[in-house]
Amino acid sequence: MRLFCSLLLSFLPLAALANERIALVIGMADYTSVVKLDNTLNDARGISETLENIGFQVTTLLDSSADDLRTAVDEFAFRSETADIALIYYAGHGVEVSGENFLIPVDAQVSSNQDILRQGVSLKQLLASVESARRMRIVILDSCRDNPFGDALSLAALEETAKAAEQTRSVGSVGMAAPSPDRGTLVAFAAKDGARALDGTGSNSPFATALMENLVQPDLEISLMFRKVRDQVLIATENLQEPHTYGSLSGTPFYMASTDAGSAVVANTNRRVAWAALEADQEVQLAALADQGDTRSMLGLAYMRLNSVDPRYAPNEAADYLRRAAQAGSAEAQFELAQLYEKGLGVPQDMERALALYLEAADQDFADALNDLGFIYFQGGLNVTRDPARALTYFEQAADMRHPQAMFNFAAMIDDGNIAGRGPVDAAEYLYRALRTGAEDVYNLLRDEPEMFKAETRKELQRKLSQFAFYEGVIDGDFGPGTQRGIRAAYGLSE
């Protein structure tokens, strides 16, 4: 059985690829069927320039049609697969229909909810377009509105409400629905769900102004950056507008700008090293937030105290932070605390407690926990009875959540003929998806040891590479120079 046999591989770093950070910036103002907006194009241009200045590759759409918007979102989704960070910013009208948020293109002819469903672009579509980015996914909506008109939405009522809103980015009077993004994805609303976002009396909205000023702050961790944006908007609007973020960020710190011009701007993937490098004043802020119950701040403080080369190294304190975060429901904290119990680091060694915490994290679909439970039950670790069937279930769950090593493992099991109803096409699909995540261990094995997979699986992987124009050669299962170039390109390496 060709499995990654160490649980530590869950945290192998990405290869030293080009640090690609991409952004899609959208501004809508010149609407044909609803009230026009004054500042959204200025906001989009300003955000685009700001992002370009801190190293993003930016695509900007201004007053685009629905067709052009959908095309751009589809193209962005493909590019995001090899990007470290994928960010979308939207300034324009938004509307909530039946609990789902929609963005309104300028050419939309809106007279009913059905028109919105048919012509709008949903927040779900935007989230899907960034979901494959390798380290960070961000969607920012400077448009927070809801639809009070029901299925009898009329143009007259729409126009009247928009005028009454006094230049809010609205086709309604309340706010957009609270989103539920996947772990590792941040959604930022210019105003909390149920509230209105102001267009502003100057050349930019209050939210865009605060965002542009704070995005460029060097070495400011992203969660703290968005808190500064919130505070600035509250002051500028005299507490009329409060931005809000949704989602569960990963436990890795992120910086949008850096004092080091050569920096990747994304922190070291070793979380213990990355958090230990946080500036002292930001550590103080994290401690204050942790006291308020913020679990990500607890995680950051715990990682600092697990860095053995740092003067703050204190595994027992780390365990206390992780215990608090785990009790508050953080799956990542449950997973990290499980590892401490397994090793007896900062806590007494306790295999039963470790297993229970792995299972708690897995119950929240934490992919690292699912993958490690696959190994535990496959090998009979932590004093459990070996159970390959249960291991397979965990590997499949983790693989379907795009955990790279789990995808490789599951592909290997399919290739071995161990999965009923699955064949070479399925194995190749998992291998291709694992390759696109940027996992260095997967890339190295496909490059150096392709013969570990059967010829039919290798052929199907060549077909998959051909499907996305990464390979133009013969489908023969021979991973010669042409296939190797295709593997490098799919991984994200340029020639």
C-alpha positions in Angstrom: 0.0 0.0 0.0 1.6 3.3 -1.1 0.4 5.7 1.6 2.1 8.7 3.2 2.9 6.9 6.4 3.6 9.8 8.8 1.0 11.9 10.4 3.4 14.8 10.3 2.9 15.1 6.5 -0.3 16.8 7.2 1.8 20.0 7.6 4.4 19.7 4.9 5.1 23.1 3.5 4.2 24.2 0.0 7.0 24.3 -2.5 8.8 27.6 -3.1 6.6 28.6 -6.0 6.1 32.1 -7.3 4.0 33.9 -4.6 1.0 34.6 -6.8 -1.6 36.7 -5.3 -4.5 37.5 -7.5 -7.5 39.8 -7.2 -10.8 40.4 -9.1 -12.1 43.9 -8.4 -15.6 44.8 -9.6 -17.3 48.1 -9.6 -21.0 48.7 -10.7 -22.5 52.2 -10.9 -24.4 52.9 -14.2 -27.4 50.7 -13.6 -30.2 50.6 -16.2 -33.1 49.4 -13.9 -32.2 50.6 -10.4 -30.7 53.8 -9.0 -27.2 54.6 -10.1 -24.4 54.9 -7.6 -21.8 57.7 -7.3 -18.7 56.2 -5.7 -18.5 52.5 -6.6 -16.2 53.0 -9.6 -13.9 55.3 -7.7 -13.8 52.6 -5.0 -13.0 49.8 -7.4 -10.3 51.9 -9.1 -8.8 52.8 -5.7 -8.9 49.2 -4.4 -7.3 48.0 -7.6 -4.5 50.4 -7.4 -3.9 49.6 -3.7 -3.8 45.9 -4.3 -1.4 46.3 -7.3 0.9 48.4 -5.1 1.2 45.6 -2.6 1.9 42.9 -5.2 -1.4 41.6 -6.4 -2.2 40.7 -10.0 -5.5 42.5 -10.4 -8.3 42.2 -13.0 -10.7 45.1 -12.8 -14.2 45.1 -14.1 -16.2 48.4 -14.3 -19.9 48.5 -15.2 -19.7 45.1 -16.8 -22.6 43.1 -18.1 -23.8 39.9 -16.5 -22.2 37.8 -19.2 -18.8 39.5 -18.8 -19.0 39.2 -15.1 -19.7 35.5 -15.2 -16.9 34.9 -17.7 -14.5 36.8 -15.5 -15.5 34.8 -12.4 -15.0 31.5 -14.2 -11.6 32.5 -15.5 -10.6 33.7 -12.0 -11.7 30.4 -10.5 -9.2 28.5 -12.7 -6.4 31.0 -11.9 -7.0 30.8 -8.2 -6.0 27.1 -8.2 -2.3 28.0 -8.3 -2.6 31.3 -6.4 -1.5 31.7 -2.8 -4.2 34.3 -2.2 -7.3 34.9 -4.2 -9.3 38.0 -3.4 -12.6 39.4 -4.8 -13.8 43.0 -4.1 -17.2 44.1 -5.2 -18.7 47.6 -5.0 -22.3 47.9 -6.2 -25.8 47.0 -5.5 -26.5 43.7 -3.7 -29.7 42.0 -2.7 -30.8 39.1 -0.5 -33.4 36.7 -1.8 -34.6 33.7 0.2 -31.5 33.8 2.4 -29.0 34.0 -0.5 -27.0 37.0 -1.5 -26.8 38.3 -5.1 -24.7 40.9 -6.8 -26.5 43.0 -9.5 -24.8 43.6 -12.8 -25.5 47.0 -14.4 -27.5 45.5 -17.3 -29.9 43.5 -15.1 -33.5 44.2 -15.7 -34.9 43.7 -12.2 -38.7 43.5 -11.7 -39.0 40.3 -9.7 -37.1 38.0 -7.5 -37.0 35.6 -10.4 -35.1 38.2 -12.4 -32.6 38.5 -9.5 -32.1 34.7 -9.4 -31.6 34.6 -13.2 -29.5 37.7 -13.8 -27.6 38.2 -10.5 -24.3 36.6 -9.6 -24.6 34.9 -6.2 -22.1 35.1 -3.3 -21.9 31.3 -3.5 -20.5 31.7 -7.0 -17.9 34.1 -5.8 -16.9 31.8 -2.9 -16.7 28.9 -5.3 -14.3 30.8 -7.5 -11.8 31.4 -4.7 -12.2 28.2 -2.8 -9.2 26.5 -4.5 -6.6 29.1 -3.6 -3.8 27.5 -1.8 -3.5 29.6 1.4 -6.0 32.3 1.7 -9.4 33.2 0.2 -11.1 36.6 0.7 -14.3 38.0 -0.7 -15.1 41.6 0.2 -18.5 43.1 -0.5 -19.0 46.8 -0.2 -22.7 46.2 -0.8 -24.8 44.9 2.1 -28.4 44.9 1.4 -31.6 42.8 1.4 -34.7 42.6 -0.6 -37.9 43.6 1.2 -40.2 43.3 -1.8 -40.9 39.6 -1.8 -41.9 38.0 -5.1 -43.9 41.1 -6.0 -40.8 43.3 -6.5 -41.7 46.3 -8.6 -39.5 48.8 -10.3 -41.4 51.7 -8.9 -41.0 50.4 -5.3 -37.3 49.5 -6.0 -36.6 53.1 -7.3 -38.5 54.7 -4.4 -36.7 52.6 -1.8 -33.3 53.3 -3.3 -34.0 57.1 -3.3 -35.1 56.9 0.3 -31.9 55.1 1.3 -29.9 58.3 0.7 -27.2 56.8 -1.4 -26.8 53.5 0.3 -25.6 50.6 -1.8 -29.0 49.1 -1.7 -31.9 47.8 -3.6 -33.6 47.3 -0.2 -33.6 48.7 3.3 -32.2 46.0 5.5 -29.0 44.0 5.0 -27.7 41.0 3.2 -27.9 37.5 4.8 -25.0 36.4 7.0 -22.9 34.0 4.9 -21.4 30.7 6.1 -18.1 30.4 4.2 -15.9 27.3 4.5 -13.0 27.2 6.9 -10.0 29.2 5.5 -12.2 31.7 3.7 -12.9 35.2 4.9 -16.0 37.1 3.8 -16.0 40.8 4.7 -19.2 42.9 4.6 -19.1 46.7 4.5 -21.9 46.5 7.1 -23.2 43.7 9.3 -25.9 41.5 8.0 -29.2 43.4 8.4 -27.6 46.9 8.2 -26.9 49.4 5.4 -23.6 50.3 3.8 -23.2 54.0 2.9 -22.0 55.2 -0.5 -20.3 58.2 1.2 -20.3 61.9 0.7 -16.8 62.1 -0.6 -15.2 60.4 -3.5 -15.1 57.0 -1.8 -17.3 55.0 0.5 -16.3 55.0 4.2 -15.5 51.3 4.0 -13.4 51.5 0.8 -11.5 54.5 2.3 -10.7 52.5 5.5 -9.8 49.4 3.5 -7.4 51.3 1.2 -5.6 52.9 4.2 -5.2 49.6 6.1 -4.4 47.2 3.3 -1.0 48.9 2.9 0.0 48.7 6.6 3.1 46.5 6.6 3.2 43.4 8.8 -0.3 43.8 10.1 -1.9 40.4 10.6 -5.1 40.1 8.5 -7.6 39.6 11.4 -6.2 42.7 13.2 -6.3 44.6 9.9 -10.0 44.0 9.4 -10.6 45.1 13.0 -8.9 48.4 12.3 -11.1 48.8 9.2 -14.2 48.2 11.3 -13.1 50.7 14.0 -12.3 53.4 11.4 -15.6 53.0 9.7 -17.5 53.2 13.0 -15.7 56.5 13.7 -16.2 57.9 10.2 -20.0 57.1 10.2 -20.6 58.0 13.8 -21.5 54.4 14.5 -24.1 54.2 11.7 -22.1 51.5 9.9 -20.2 48.6 11.3 -18.3 46.3 9.0 -18.2 42.6 9.8 -16.2 39.6 8.8 -17.5 36.0 8.6 -15.7 32.8 8.3 -13.1 30.7 10.1 -9.6 31.7 9.2 -6.9 29.1 9.3 -4.4 29.1 12.2 -1.7 30.6 9.9 -1.1 34.3 10.2 -1.4 36.4 7.0 -0.1 39.8 6.0 -1.3 41.7 3.0 1.7 44.0 2.9 5.3 43.6 4.2 8.3 45.8 5.1 10.4 43.2 3.3 10.1 43.8 -0.4 11.2 40.3 -1.1 8.9 38.7 1.3 6.2 36.2 0.2 3.8 38.3 2.4 2.2 35.1 3.3 3.7 33.9 6.6 5.9 30.9 7.0 3.8 27.7 6.8 5.3 26.5 10.0 2.7 28.1 12.3 4.9 28.1 15.3 7.6 30.1 13.6 5.1 32.3 11.8 3.2 33.4 15.0 6.4 33.9 16.9 7.4 36.5 14.4 4.4 38.6 15.1 5.2 42.1 16.3 5.0 42.7 20.1 2.1 45.2 20.0 0.0 42.7 17.9 0.7 40.0 20.5 -0.8 42.3 23.1 -3.9 42.8 20.9 -4.2 39.0 20.4 -4.1 38.5 24.2 -6.9 41.1 24.7 -9.0 39.4 22.0 -8.3 35.9 23.5 -9.6 37.3 26.9 -12.8 38.2 25.0 -13.1 34.6 23.7 -11.6 34.9 20.2 -10.4 31.4 19.5 -8.1 32.3 16.6 -6.2 34.6 18.9 -5.9 31.8 21.4 -4.5 29.6 18.6 -1.9 32.2 17.7 -0.7 32.6 21.3 -0.5 28.8 21.6 1.6 28.5 18.5 4.0 31.1 19.8 4.5 29.1 22.9 5.1 25.9 21.0 8.1 27.3 19.1 11.0 25.6 20.9 13.6 28.1 19.8 11.6 31.1 21.1 12.1 32.5 24.6 8.4 32.3 25.2 8.4 28.5 24.7 5.9 27.1 27.2 4.0 24.0 26.2 1.9 24.0 29.3 0.7 27.6 28.5 0.1 26.6 24.9 -2.0 23.7 26.1 -4.1 26.0 28.3 -4.8 28.3 25.3 -5.7 25.3 23.1 -7.9 23.8 25.8 -9.9 27.1 26.0 -10.2 27.3 22.3 -11.1 23.6 22.0 -13.8 24.0 24.6 -15.2 27.0 22.6 -15.5 24.7 19.6 -12.3 25.4 17.5 -11.7 22.3 15.4 -8.1 23.4 14.8 -7.5 23.7 18.6 -9.0 20.3 19.2 -6.6 18.8 16.6 -3.5 20.6 18.0 -4.4 19.6 21.5 -4.9 16.0 20.4 -1.3 16.1 19.2 0.0 17.4 22.5 -1.9 14.6 24.4 -0.5 12.0 21.9 3.1 13.2 22.5 2.7 14.2 26.2 3.9 17.7 25.5 2.6 20.3 28.0 0.1 17.8 29.2 0.3 14.2 30.5 0.4 11.7 27.7 -3.1 10.3 27.2 -3.9 8.3 24.1 -7.6 8.0 24.9 -7.9 11.8 25.3 -6.0 12.4 22.1 -8.3 10.1 20.1 -11.4 11.8 21.5 -10.0 15.2 20.4 -9.2 13.9 16.9 -12.7 12.6 16.7 -14.2 16.0 17.9 -12.2 17.8 15.2 -13.2 15.3 12.6 -16.9 15.7 13.5 -16.4 19.4 12.4 -14.9 18.2 9.1 -11.4 19.4 9.9 -9.5 17.8 7.1 -6.2 17.3 8.9 -8.0 15.3 11.7 -9.8 13.2 9.1 -6.6 12.4 7.3 -4.8 11.5 10.5 -7.7 9.3 11.7 -7.3 7.5 8.4 -3.8 6.6 9.4 -4.7 5.8 13.0 -7.3 3.3 12.0 -5.3 2.0 9.0 -2.3 1.3 11.2 -4.0 0.6 14.5 -2.4 3.6 16.3 -3.5 5.2 19.6 -4.3 1.7 20.9 -7.3 1.4 18.6 -8.2 -1.8 16.8 -6.9 -1.7 13.2 -9.9 -1.0 10.9 -9.0 -0.5 7.2 -12.7 0.1 6.2 -13.1 2.9 8.7 -9.7 4.3 7.6 -10.9 4.4 4.1 -14.0 6.4 5.1 -11.8 9.0 6.8 -9.4 9.2 3.8 -12.3 9.7 1.4 -13.8 12.5 3.6 -10.5 14.3 3.8 -9.8 13.8 0.1 -13.2 15.2 -0.9 -12.2 18.3 1.2 -9.1 18.7 -0.9 -6.6 17.5 1.7 -3.6 16.9 -0.6 -2.1 13.9 1.1 -5.5 12.3 1.6 -6.2 12.8 -2.1 -3.0 11.0 -3.0 -3.7 8.2 -0.5 -7.2 7.7 -1.8 -5.9 7.7 -5.4 -3.4 5.0 -4.4 -6.2 2.9 -2.9 -8.3 3.3 -6.0 -5.3 2.4 -8.2 -4.8 -0.7 -6.1 -8.4 -1.8 -6.8 -9.5 -1.4 -3.2 -12.4 0.9 -3.8 -15.5 -0.7 -5.4 -16.9 1.2 -8.3 -13.9 3.5 -8.7 -11.3 3.2 -11.4 -8.4 5.0 -13.2 -10.4 8.0 -14.1 -11.2 8.6 -10.4 -7.7 8.0 -9.3 -6.4 10.5 -11.9 -8.9 13.1 -10.8 -7.7 12.9 -7.2 -4.1 13.0 -8.3 -4.7 16.1 -10.5 -6.6 17.9 -7.7 -3.8 17.1 -5.2 -1.2 18.4 -7.7 -3.2 21.6 -8.1 -3.1 22.3 -4.3 0.6 22.9 -4.5 1.6 20.1 -2.2 5.4 19.5 -2.7 5.3 15.9 -1.6 2.6 15.0 -4.1 4.5 16.9 -6.9 7.8 15.1 -6.1 6.3 11.7 -6.2 4.4 12.2 -9.5 7.6 13.7 -10.9 10.0 11.1 -9.7 8.0 7.9 -9.1 5.1 7.9 -11.5 5.4 4.1 -12.0 4.0 3.6 -8.5 0.7 4.0 -10.3 -0.6 1.6 -13.0 -0.4 2.5 -16.7 -4.2 3.2 -17.0 -4.1 5.7 -14.1 -1.1 7.4 -15.7 -2.9 7.6 -19.0 -6.0 9.2 -17.3 -3.8 11.7 -15.6 -2.3 12.6 -19.0 -5.9 13.1 -20.3 -6.7 15.3 -17.4 -3.6 17.4 -18.1 -4.6 17.6 -21.7 -8.1 18.7 -20.8 -6.7 21.9 -19.3 -4.0 22.4 -22.0 -1.1 21.4 -19.8 -0.2 18.5 -22.1 -0.4 18.0 -25.8 1.4 14.7 -26.3 0.3 11.1 -26.8 -1.8 9.4 -24.2 0.5 6.5 -23.5 1.1 6.5 -19.8 4.8 7.3 -20.4 5.8 10.3 -18.2 8.4 11.6 -20.5 9.6 15.2 -20.9 6.2 16.4 -22.3 4.2 14.9 -19.4 6.7 16.2 -16.9 6.3 19.7 -18.3 2.5 19.3 -18.0 2.9 18.2 -14.3 5.1 21.2 -13.6 2.6 23.5 -15.3 -0.4 22.1 -13.4 1.6 22.4 -10.2 2.2 26.0 -10.9 5.8 26.1 -12.0 6.7 28.1 -15.1 9.4 26.9 -17.5 
